[in-house]
Amino acid sequence: MPRKGITGHDEWVVTEALATAFVALEQLPSKHQPRAHMEDIRKLLANGREPATVRLHLAQAKCRLNPHLNPLSIYEEYGISSDLYG
């Protein structure tokens, strides 16, 4: 069976990268946040994806970038119920 795209899971890789970039930019001080680019990243993330999927990717990215924070709190911050994933 031929691989789809370059890696076989291109869409997942791009979604993870966009989510991680967005969360990292959010954590910058407000005066250093490139708001226009962040809005473009959010649009790219939302394109063709369910909102719940986007929220999950963003929550996972925030967990990776902030291992000292409580993951359940992060999931709840993104509107993901702890009884579904915890």
Sequence and secondary structure as in RCSB ss.txt:
>XXXX:A:sequence
MPRKGITGHDEWVVTEALATAFVALEQLPSKHQPRAHMEDIRKLLANGREPATVRLHLAQAKCRLNPHLNPLSIY
EEYGISSDLYG
>XXXX:A:secstr
   STTTS HHHHHHHHHHHHHHHHHTS GGG  HHHHHHHHHHHHTTS HHHHHHHHHHHHHHH TTS HHHHH
HHTT  HHHH 
